[in-house]
Structures are given as C-alpha cells and as structure tokens.
Amino acid sequence: MSAHPESSRLDYLDATRAFALLLGIVFHASVSFLPTFMGWAVQDISTSPLVALFMTASHSFRMETFFLIAGFLGHVTFHRKGAGEFVRLRALRIVVPFVVGWFILRPLVVSGWIMGSASLRGDYSFWAGIRGGCQSLGTLPKGIFSGTHLWFLYYLAMITGLTLVLRGAVKLTGPGQVALVRHTDDFVAWLANSSFSLLVLAVPTATALWFMRYWGMDTPDQSLKPHLPVLAIYGGGFVLGWLLGRQRELIASFTRLTLHRWILAGLAIASIQYLGQFQFDLSHPYYHAAHAASVLSYALTMWSLVLLTVGLFRKFCAQPRPWIRYLADSSYWLYLVHLPIVVWLQVAVAEVPLHWSLKLAFISTLTIALALLSYDLFVRSTWIGAWLNGRRRDRVVPRLLSNHPHPWRDKQVKRSIILESDS
C-alpha cells in the first residue's frame, strides 16, 4: 500500500474523531435549552423541541464513532509501538488525564451547578460557586465518579484492557488461532460489503439498549461500577475498529455513502421521536412492542450515522489540511476542559431575552474559542501537549498576530500522519 493513501486515510479518521468530540461540546451546550428540565445546572428561558431532536440524534452516534476510531488507531499503535509501549502510552494519555482531570474539573463543574441554583434565587455569585465546587471534594469517596464528563476515559481504559486480554486469549488457542483469526477477518470483510451490515450491527446493539434506564443510550457518569450494556456497545465499536485496522482497505466499502443509509437514518430518527411518547406509559398495551421498536430504531440510527459520518469525512477530508490537522490535535484538550465553561456560560445567559439558537451559537462558539486559546497558549508547545498528543508542536496564535504570510503552515503537518496515530 502506498504511503499517500495510508496517510490520507488516517488523516480523515483523525478529523472524524475531532468532529465527534467537538459535537460533544455543542451537545452539552444544548442541554439548558431543552423544553423539559433534565436536572441540568440551569434551564434557559428560551427552549425548543428542536433541541431535543438534535440531542437525540447526536447522542446516538458521537461516542460510538469515537470508540470505533479509537479501536482502529489503537490497532495501528499497538503493532507499530509494541505491547509494552502501547500500554505505557495508553496509561499516560488516558488514565492520567482521567485522574488528574477529575480532581481539577469536578470542582469547576460542580461550581456551575451551585451558580445555577443560586441564580434561580437571584443570588448569582461566581466565587461562591467556585468555593462550593472545591468544597465538594470533601464528599469523597461518596459520588467519586459523578459530576464530570470524563467517564469516557474510564471506559476507554477498561475497553482497551479487555481488548488486550481478549487478544491474549486468542493467542493461547494454539493451533486454532490461525483459523479463528481467518474466520474473524472473513466475517469483517463480509460485514463491510454486505447490504445487511446495518441490521447485523443493530440487533446486538438493540439488545444491549433494551437494558438501559431509558429508551436510548445511558451516560454512565455516576459510578465506577461498569455499566455492562454501555460497556458492551462501546466495547463492540472499539473491537470492530480494531479488526478494521487489520484490513484497512475495507473502510471504503464499510462507510460507503448510499441513499438507503440516509433514508434509513431519517426514518429511524423519526421513529425514535414518535415512539418516545410511550416511554413512561407502562400500562399501554403495546408498551413492550414500542420499547423493542424504539431500541431497534435507536441502534439503526447509531450505526447509520456512524458509518455515514466516517464516509463523509473520507470523501471530503481525504487530503490533509493544516487547519483540520490543528483542530484534530486540539480536540482532545477541548473536550477535556469544555464542560465548566459551557455550564458557566449557560448560567450567565439563562435569563437573557434572546432566542435559544443565538444563545446556543454564542455558548458553543465562545467555549471552543476559549478552549482553543488555552490550547495554543498553554498546551500545544508545552510538555502538556507532548503528554496528550505525543509531541510538542508550533503555536499558531503568535504567527496570526504577527501577520505571518502562512499562519497555518507547520513543518510538522507534512510528516506521515501515521506517526501521530498513537495520540
């Protein structure tokens, strides 16, 4: 396989992963505009059912996309770096940010909830919220895992470890290993080219969704105890990505942009919205049938949008672009630090008499801008950048301010993208 296609392929996967993380920022920025209060820090005076539709669709596939790509790039890194170095890098870039980030971010996130409650009493105080957030650390170990969005790192670490255990178990099968691996590769190849791939992926996913608290994907952010259905779905996506890493040429057919996938995604989303009316009516004669249809629709939505998203980035981001490379580099940091900023801004504008769409755009844009600025100033060219992304990179802001003729040109952009797949 030539170097150019290999580089381009990994580049668009990095861009897809960045999109999934940035979509998560907009997702969290949307919560305060839901017409039904969901226990968030604050509910805005301007709400819309369109926000609920957006959140249902985006929540169905963004993290599954992330785990699929994490599995693919994990396979690349494992075979490039070796098992020992792979484990070291994953501990450094997943476990350490989870632990350190939790102690730094949890007080800031909790402060947003405190400020939101105070604002309802007309007693908004930023510093009181910060003090209350810091005091929340005194409640440990009660609620040790609640109050942050870093659960995805916890599950990524677990799933990575389980994948390595599974891989080791396969190697212990002795003479049967070759046949087992061959049959697995054949199944993945069939799945990538089959017209029934969405249904094959959706059925086990829907089975796991049946055991969720609500008729959709749970967010396991309240306990260190593994949420087994969530672990099964995200673990399945990770393993599928890992197996696709063995046959990278299959991505093109697996993520093909077909009309029936677009139609199916639209119909499945509409079905979820319609069936949602039966969710809390336990006495309805068709409650269980509606539940089954809803989780199947959700699973079809998930996999349709995952494959279509990767396919769109494969089509439009096949060639490396410096500004997309920059967003891909920064996206991990942006997602780590965004939630306190989002919540503070939501509280600040909750009573402002403006349309929800304007406030959502303001919160999302300002959050990303502030997080990007912090990335460029304090992360990109520092040891933190090397820790999170594998190496230090040149900053961009100083060149923008100095009217550099090519502010996005970075000598490191020209390197093979495969060297970055361990980030």
C-alpha positions in Angstrom: 0.0 0.0 0.0 1.4 3.4 -0.9 2.3 6.0 1.7 -0.1 8.6 0.4 -3.3 6.7 0.7 -2.2 5.4 4.1 -1.5 8.9 5.3 -4.8 10.4 3.9 -6.9 7.6 5.4 -5.5 8.2 8.9 -5.9 11.9 8.5 -9.6 11.8 7.8 -10.1 9.4 10.7 -8.4 11.9 13.0 -10.7 14.6 11.5 -13.7 12.4 12.2 -12.6 11.8 15.8 -12.2 15.6 16.2 -15.7 16.2 14.9 -17.2 13.6 17.4 -15.5 15.4 20.3 -16.5 18.9 19.1 -20.1 17.7 18.6 -20.0 16.7 22.2 -19.3 20.3 23.2 -22.4 21.5 21.2 -24.4 18.7 22.7 -23.6 19.8 26.3 -24.2 23.4 25.3 -27.7 22.4 24.2 -28.9 20.8 27.4 -30.1 24.0 29.0 -32.4 24.7 26.1 -34.4 21.5 26.4 -38.2 22.2 27.0 -38.2 19.5 29.7 -35.9 20.1 32.7 -33.3 17.2 32.9 -31.6 18.1 36.2 -29.0 20.2 34.5 -27.4 23.2 36.2 -29.9 25.6 34.7 -32.9 25.7 32.3 -32.9 28.7 29.9 -36.0 30.9 29.5 -35.9 30.1 25.7 -36.3 26.4 24.8 -37.3 24.4 21.8 -38.3 20.8 20.9 -35.8 21.0 18.1 -33.1 20.9 20.7 -34.4 17.5 21.9 -34.3 16.2 18.3 -30.7 17.4 17.9 -29.6 15.9 21.2 -31.3 12.5 20.4 -29.6 12.3 17.0 -26.2 13.5 18.1 -26.1 11.4 21.3 -26.9 8.3 19.4 -23.6 8.2 17.4 -21.0 10.6 18.5 -19.3 8.5 21.2 -19.8 5.3 19.2 -17.9 7.0 16.4 -15.2 8.0 18.9 -14.7 4.4 20.2 -14.7 2.9 16.7 -11.9 5.2 15.6 -10.1 4.7 18.9 -10.1 0.9 18.2 -8.8 1.4 14.7 -5.9 3.8 15.8 -5.3 1.6 18.8 -4.5 -1.4 16.5 -2.2 0.8 14.4 -0.3 2.0 17.5 -0.1 -1.5 19.1 1.5 -3.0 16.0 3.8 0.0 15.5 4.9 0.5 19.1 4.7 -3.0 20.6 2.6 -4.1 23.5 4.7 -2.6 26.3 4.9 0.8 24.8 1.3 0.7 23.8 0.2 0.1 27.4 2.5 2.8 28.7 1.2 5.4 26.2 -2.4 4.5 27.0 -1.8 4.8 30.7 -0.2 8.2 30.1 -2.8 9.6 27.8 -6.0 8.0 29.1 -5.6 7.1 32.8 -3.5 10.1 33.9 -5.9 12.7 32.3 -8.8 10.9 33.8 -7.4 11.0 37.4 -5.8 14.4 37.2 -8.6 16.0 35.2 -11.2 14.7 37.6 -9.7 16.5 40.6 -9.3 19.7 38.6 -12.5 19.7 36.6 -15.0 18.3 39.1 -15.0 21.4 41.4 -15.3 23.6 38.4 -18.3 21.7 37.0 -20.0 21.5 40.4 -19.5 25.2 40.8 -21.7 25.7 37.7 -24.5 23.7 39.4 -24.1 25.8 42.5 -24.2 29.0 40.5 -27.3 27.8 38.6 -29.2 27.1 41.8 -28.1 30.5 43.2 -29.2 32.3 40.0 -32.8 30.9 40.5 -32.8 32.7 43.8 -31.4 35.9 42.2 -28.2 35.4 44.1 -25.7 34.8 41.3 -22.1 34.6 42.6 -19.2 33.2 40.6 -16.7 33.0 43.5 -19.3 31.4 45.8 -19.8 28.7 43.1 -16.1 28.1 42.9 -15.8 27.8 46.7 -18.7 25.4 46.8 -17.2 23.4 44.0 -13.9 23.0 45.8 -15.7 22.0 49.0 -17.4 19.2 47.0 -14.1 17.3 47.0 -14.6 16.9 50.7 -17.5 14.5 50.0 -15.1 11.8 48.7 -15.4 8.9 48.2 -19.2 9.4 48.0 -20.0 10.2 44.4 -16.4 9.9 43.4 -17.3 9.4 39.7 -20.3 11.8 39.5 -20.2 15.3 38.2 -17.9 15.1 35.2 -17.8 14.1 31.6 -14.6 12.1 31.9 -16.4 8.8 32.1 -15.4 8.1 28.5 -11.8 7.9 29.5 -12.6 5.4 32.2 -14.5 3.2 29.7 -11.8 3.7 27.1 -9.2 2.4 29.5 -11.4 -0.6 30.5 -12.2 -1.5 26.9 -8.6 -1.2 25.8 -7.5 -3.5 28.7 -10.2 -6.0 27.9 -9.3 -6.0 24.2 -5.7 -6.8 25.1 -6.9 -9.6 27.3 -9.1 -11.0 24.5 -6.2 -10.8 22.1 -4.0 -12.7 24.5 -6.7 -15.3 25.0 -6.9 -15.8 21.2 -3.2 -16.3 21.0 -3.5 -19.0 23.7 -5.8 -21.1 21.5 -2.7 -22.5 19.9 -3.3 -24.2 16.5 -6.8 -22.9 16.4 -5.6 -19.3 16.4 -5.0 -19.1 12.7 -8.4 -20.5 11.8 -10.2 -18.2 14.3 -8.4 -15.1 13.0 -9.1 -16.1 9.4 -12.8 -16.6 10.1 -13.0 -13.3 12.0 -11.3 -11.4 9.2 -13.7 -13.1 6.7 -16.7 -12.0 8.8 -15.5 -8.4 9.0 -14.9 -8.4 5.2 -18.4 -9.8 4.6 -19.9 -7.2 7.0 -18.1 -4.3 5.2 -19.6 -5.4 1.9 -23.0 -6.7 2.8 -26.3 -5.0 2.3 -27.3 -6.4 5.7 -24.4 -4.9 7.7 -26.6 -2.3 9.5 -29.1 -4.9 10.6 -26.3 -7.3 11.8 -24.8 -4.4 13.8 -28.1 -3.1 15.1 -29.5 -6.3 16.5 -26.9 -6.9 19.3 -26.8 -3.1 19.9 -30.6 -3.0 20.3 -30.3 -6.0 22.7 -27.9 -4.0 24.9 -30.1 -0.9 24.6 -33.1 -2.8 26.0 -31.4 -2.9 29.4 -30.7 0.9 29.5 -32.5 3.1 32.0 -34.3 4.9 29.3 -35.1 4.1 25.6 -31.7 5.3 24.5 -28.0 5.3 25.4 -27.3 5.8 29.1 -24.5 8.1 30.2 -22.5 6.1 32.8 -21.3 9.1 34.8 -22.5 8.2 38.3 -20.4 5.2 39.4 -17.1 3.4 38.9 -19.1 0.2 38.7 -19.1 -0.7 35.0 -22.5 -0.3 33.2 -22.4 -3.6 31.3 -24.8 -2.6 28.4 -22.8 0.6 27.8 -19.6 -1.4 28.1 -20.9 -3.9 25.5 -21.9 -1.2 23.0 -18.8 0.9 23.2 -16.6 -2.1 23.5 -18.1 -3.7 20.4 -17.4 -0.5 18.5 -13.8 -0.4 19.7 -13.3 -4.1 18.8 -14.8 -3.5 15.3 -12.4 -0.6 14.8 -9.5 -2.8 16.0 -10.5 -5.5 13.5 -10.9 -3.0 10.7 -7.3 -1.9 11.5 -6.3 -5.4 10.2 -7.9 -4.8 6.8 -7.8 -1.0 6.3 -9.0 -1.3 2.7 -12.4 -2.3 4.0 -13.2 1.1 5.4 -14.1 2.5 1.9 -16.8 -0.1 1.4 -17.9 -0.2 5.0 -18.5 3.5 5.1 -20.0 3.9 1.6 -22.4 6.8 1.2 -25.6 5.2 -0.1 -29.1 6.7 -0.4 -30.7 3.9 1.5 -28.5 4.6 4.5 -29.6 8.3 4.5 -33.2 7.3 4.2 -32.9 4.7 6.9 -31.2 7.2 9.3 -34.0 9.7 8.8 -36.8 7.1 9.3 -35.1 5.7 12.4 -34.8 9.1 14.0 -38.4 9.9 13.2 -39.4 6.5 14.7 -37.5 7.3 17.9 -39.3 10.6 18.3 -42.7 9.0 17.7 -42.2 6.0 20.0 -40.9 8.2 22.8 -44.5 9.1 23.7 -45.0 5.6 25.0 -41.9 5.5 27.2 -43.4 6.4 30.5 -46.9 4.9 29.9 -46.2 1.5 31.5 -49.9 0.5 31.3 -50.1 0.9 27.5 -51.0 -2.4 25.8 -48.2 -2.0 23.3 -45.6 -0.7 25.7 -43.1 -3.6 25.2 -43.6 -3.6 21.5 -42.9 0.1 21.4 -39.9 -0.4 23.6 -38.5 -3.0 21.2 -39.2 -0.9 18.1 -37.6 2.1 19.8 -34.3 0.5 20.7 -34.0 -1.1 17.3 -34.6 2.3 15.7 -32.0 3.8 18.0 -29.5 1.1 17.1 -30.1 1.7 13.4 -29.8 5.4 13.9 -26.5 4.9 15.7 -24.8 2.7 13.1 -26.2 4.6 10.1 -24.9 7.9 11.4 -21.5 6.4 12.5 -20.9 4.9 9.0 -22.2 8.0 7.2 -20.1 10.3 9.3 -16.9 8.4 8.6 -17.9 8.2 5.0 -18.4 11.9 4.7 -15.0 12.7 6.2 -13.4 10.1 4.0 -14.9 11.8 1.0 -14.2 15.5 1.9 -11.2 15.3 4.1 -9.1 12.7 2.3 -6.3 15.3 1.7 -4.5 16.7 4.7 -5.4 20.3 5.5 -3.4 22.3 8.1 -6.4 23.8 9.9 -8.2 20.5 10.2 -4.9 19.0 11.5 -4.8 21.7 14.1 -8.4 21.0 15.2 -7.7 17.3 15.3 -4.6 18.0 17.5 -6.5 20.3 19.8 -9.8 18.3 20.0 -8.8 16.1 23.0 -7.9 19.1 25.1 -11.0 21.0 24.0 -13.3 18.2 25.1 -11.4 17.7 28.4 -11.8 21.4 29.5 -15.1 22.5 27.9 -17.8 21.5 30.4 -17.1 24.1 33.1 -17.0 26.8 30.5 -20.3 25.6 28.9 -22.1 25.5 32.3 -20.9 28.9 33.4 -22.0 30.5 30.1 -25.3 28.7 30.3 -26.0 30.2 33.7 -24.8 33.6 32.6 -27.2 33.8 29.7 -30.1 31.8 31.0 -32.3 34.9 31.8 -31.2 36.9 28.8 -34.2 37.6 26.5 -32.7 36.2 23.3 -33.7 33.3 21.0 -32.3 30.0 22.1 -30.5 29.5 18.8 -28.5 32.7 19.2 -27.5 31.7 22.8 -26.6 28.2 21.8 -24.4 29.5 19.0 -22.8 32.0 21.4 -22.1 29.4 24.1 -20.7 26.9 21.6 -18.5 29.4 19.7 -17.1 31.1 22.8 -16.4 27.8 24.6 -14.5 26.4 21.6 -12.7 29.8 21.1 -11.6 30.0 24.8 -10.6 26.3 24.9 -8.6 26.7 21.6 -6.8 29.8 23.0 -5.9 27.9 26.2 -4.6 25.0 24.0 -2.4 27.3 21.9 -1.1 29.3 24.8 -0.6 26.6 27.4 -0.7 23.2 25.8 0.4 22.9 22.1 4.1 23.7 22.5 4.5 22.6 26.1 5.0 19.3 28.0 1.2 19.0 28.3 0.9 18.9 24.5 3.6 16.2 24.4 1.8 14.3 27.1 -1.6 14.4 25.4 -0.7 14.2 21.8 2.7 12.6 21.6 4.9 15.6 20.7 5.1 19.3 21.0 4.0 21.4 18.1 4.5 25.0 17.0 2.0 27.5 18.3 -0.3 29.3 15.8 -1.6 32.4 17.7 1.8 34.3 17.7 2.0 33.9 13.9 -1.6 35.0 13.4 -0.9 38.2 15.5 2.3 38.9 13.6 0.6 38.6 10.2 2.7 35.7 9.2 2.0 35.0 5.5 1.3 31.4 6.2 0.0 31.2 9.7 -1.3 27.7 9.4 1.8 26.3 7.8 3.5 23.9 10.2 6.5 21.9 9.1 5.1 19.0 11.2 2.0 18.8 9.0 4.0 17.2 6.3 5.0 14.3 8.4 3.3 11.0 7.9 0.0 11.1 9.8 0.7 7.5 10.8 3.3 8.8 13.2 0.5 10.6 15.2 -1.9 7.7 15.5 -0.6 6.9 19.0 -2.1 10.2 20.3 
